[in-house]
Amino acid sequence: MHPLLNIATQAARAAGGNILHHLDRIDQLNVEHKGKNDYVSEVDKEAENTIIQTIKKYYPDHDIFAEESGASKKQGKPSEVRWIIDPLDGTTNFLHQFPQFSVSIAVEVKGKVQHGVIFDPVRDEMFTASRGSGAYLNNRRLRVSQQKTLDNALLATGFPYHDFSYIDAYMASLKSFMTSTAGIRRAGSAALDLAYVACGRVDGFWEFNLKPWDIAAGALIIQEAGGLSTDFNGGDNYLTSGNILAANPKLYKEMAQTIGKTVPNELRK
C-alpha cells in the first residue's frame, strides 16, 4: 500500500471510531444548520479534526481541503499534495441513526487525484484505490458489474435537497431511468453510492451539484475498478461542476444518452 493511502486509511478508521462512539447518543449532540436541509454536528467536526491531526502528524506541510473547515494551506509555496476530506458523508442519515454514512478521503498530487478511501464504519468496509494499482474492499480486489443494458440495471442517485434550481432536469432524468431500469436507490451517502458502483452492488450512479469531497475518492475507486466516472459531458470536470455520471463501461454509454436527452446543455457543464 502506498504511504499516502496508508495514512488515509488510518485517518478514515480513526474518524469512523469517533462517529460510532456517538451513534447511540444522537439526542445529546449539538447540531447546527448550514442551510436548508444541510446540517453539521459536533461529530462531523470531531471526525474532521481527527483526520486532519492524523495527516499532519506525518505530513505537516500538505494542504487540506475539508468540508467543515474549508481550505488550509501553508504559508509560501503551495504543497503539491492536497487532501480532500468529507468526515461524515450522510450527516442527515447519521442524525436519524439510519446506517448509511461514510468517511471519504482523497489525496490529490499535482492537481490529480491519486489515492482514495471510503470507509463505512457501521459495516467495517474500507474501499481503497491508488491510481494504476486497482481498487479494493478490505483487501479484496474490486470490479464493477458486467450489466450491459439499462433494463436489468440497478442504479443509485441522490435527490436535490437544498438547491432546487435544477429539479426539473433532475426529475426528467429520474423519470427516464425509473421507467427503463430494474430500480433506483437513494440511500443518502454519495460516497458510498460510488463505492457500491465500484464493487458492483449497483450498476450506475448519477447526481447533480455535489461537492469535491463527496466524489473525489469515489470517482477514482470506480476508475480503478474498471468503471467510468465523468461529468455529464463525458469529461473529467466533475470536481468543478459537481455533476457526476458513473457506471461500468457497457452501461455508461446508455446512461450518458439518457442524460443527454433529459438534461439541458447549460446544466451539463
N, C-alpha and C positions, 0 to 999 in steps of 0.2 A: 504494500500500500504506500502511495506517495506520502511524504511527510505532511504536506498541507492537508491532504484528505484525512490522514490520521488525526490531526488536531481538530479538523471539522467534526469528525465522528465523536471524539472526546467531548467537544463542546456541546454537540447536539444531545448526547446522552446525559450530560450533566444538567442541561436545561430541561430535558424530559423528566428528570428526577424532581426538579423544582415544581413542574406542572402537576405531576401525580401527587406530590405531597399536599397540594391544595385542593385536589379534586373533591374531597369529601367535606370541605368547609367553604363551599361556594358562598353561602349566605353571610359569611364573615368578611368577605373581600371588599376592598374599595374599588369601585368601578366608575370610570369616567366616560362621558360621551365625547368622542372626537367629532362627530357629525351624525347625520340621520342614519340610524341602524349601524353605527360604527363605534365600537366600544374598545376600551383599553382597561385592563385590570392591573392590579399590583403584580399579578403573576406574570403578565406579559413583560413588565419592566424588570422584574427579578430574573426571569429567564434570559432576557436580553443581556442584562448585566453579567450574568454567569457566562454566557457565550463570549462576550467581549473580554472579560477578565481572563478566560482560558486562552483566547487568541493572543492577547497582549503579553501573557506570561512567556510565550515562545516567540512572538513576532511583534514586538512593541512598535515597530516603525511602519507597520502595514496600515493602509487606510480601511475605514469601516463605513459601510452604508447600511443602516439598520432602520427597521420600520418605526420604532418608537423614539429613538434618539437622533435619527437623521444621519447626515454625513459627518464623518470625523476624519480629518487629515492632519498629518504632522506639519509643522512649520517648515518652510523651504520647499525643496523639490518634492513633488508628489511621489508616492510609492508606486512601483509597477504592479503591486498586488493590492486588490480591493476585495474585502469580504462583504457579501450581500446577505443580509440576515433577516429572517422572519422568525421571531422567537416563539410565536404561537399563532399558527395559521389555522383559523377556525375558532376565534375567540368566542363568538356567539354560541357555537356548539359547546365549547368548554363551560361557559357560564350556565348552560342548561344541562350540564352533565350528559350531553349527547356525545358518545365516544368516537368522534371523528374529528381529530385535530392533529397537528403535527408541528415539528420544528423543521425549518428549511434554511440551509446554509449553502451558499455558492461562493467559490473563490475565482475571482477574475484576475488574469495575469496579462498585462499589456493590452487591456481592453477586451479580452475574450475570456469567457467562462471556461475554466479548465477542470474544475472539480465541483462536485455537487453531492449534498447529503440531504435526505428527507427522513426524519425519524418519527415513527408513530409510537409514543411511549405506552399507550394502552395495550397494544399488541406486541410490543417489543420488536418492531420491524424496522430495520435500518437499511434504507435504499441508498446506494452509493454509486458514484461513477467518476472516473478520470478520463479526460479526452484521449481517445486512442487505446484505452485499456479495458473497455467493456463496462457493463452495469451489473450490479449485484444486489441481492436481497439477503442480508445475513450470510454473506459469503457464497451464496448460490447464484450462478450466472443467470441473468435475465434476458428474455427475448420477448418482443412484442407478439401479439396474436397473429394468426395467419388468416383471419377473417377477410374474405375477398370482396364482399358486397354489403351494401347497407341493409338489405332486407333481413339479414340474420345478425346484424351488429348490435351490440350494447354500447351506448355512448354515455359519456358524463359531461356535465356542463355546470355553469354557475349562473344563477339568476341575477339581474340587476337588483341591488339592494340599497344604494344610496344616491346614485346618479341615474336618473331615469330618462335622460335626454336621448338615448339610443334604444329605448324599449320597443319601439315599433319594428326596427330592424331585427332586434333580438327575437321578438315574438314570431316574426316571419321565418327566421331560421329554425326556431324551435318547432313551429308547426310543420315545416317541411321534414325535419328529422323525425319528429314524433310519428308522422304518417308513413315513414319509409323504413323504419328500423324495428328491431325486436324490443327496444325500450330505451328510456332515458333515465339517468340517475343524477340527482342533485344532492350531494352529501354534505357540502359546506366547507371543504378544505381543498382549494385549487391545487396545492402542492401534492396532497395525497391523490387527487384525481389524476395528476400527471404521473405519479409513481405507479398508479394502477394501470395506466396505459402501457408503461414500460414492462410491467410483469404480466400483461395480458388479461387482467381481471376485467378491464373494459377495453373496447376496441379503438375508441377515439374520444377526443375531447375538444370542445371549443368554448371560448369565453371572451367577452369584451372587457376592456378597460381595467385590466389587472395592473398591479404594481411589479416592479422588477423583482422584489424579494418574494413575491408569490410564485414566480415562474422560472427564475434563473436556474435553480438546481434541477427542477423537474424537466425542463427542456433538454438539458444536457443528458440526463439519465435516460430519457426516451431515445435520443440520438444514439447513445452508446448501446442501447438495447435493440438497435436495428430499425427504429422508427423515424418518423419525420416530425419536426416541430418548427412551425413557421408563423409569420404574421399572416393576415388574411389575404395578402397579395402573393404569398409564396416566398417571401423574403425572410431576412433574419432581423427585422426591425421590431420584433415582439417586445423586447425590453423597453423600448421607447413608446411604441403605440399602445401597449397593454393588451393588444388583441392576439390571441394565440389559437392555432389550429394544430392538433397533434393526432397522429394515428400511425398504424403500420403502413408501409408504402403502397400496398394494394388498395387499401380503403381510403387512404389520404386523397387520392385523385377524385373519388366520388364525393367526398365531403367538401373538397375545395370547390367543386362545381356547384354544390348546393349553396355554399357561402357566396359564390359569385352571382348567383341568381337572386338571392334574398337580401343581401347587404349592399346598400348603395356605395358607390365608389368613394365618396367623401368620408365614409366610416370605415373604410378598409385600409387606411393609411398605416 
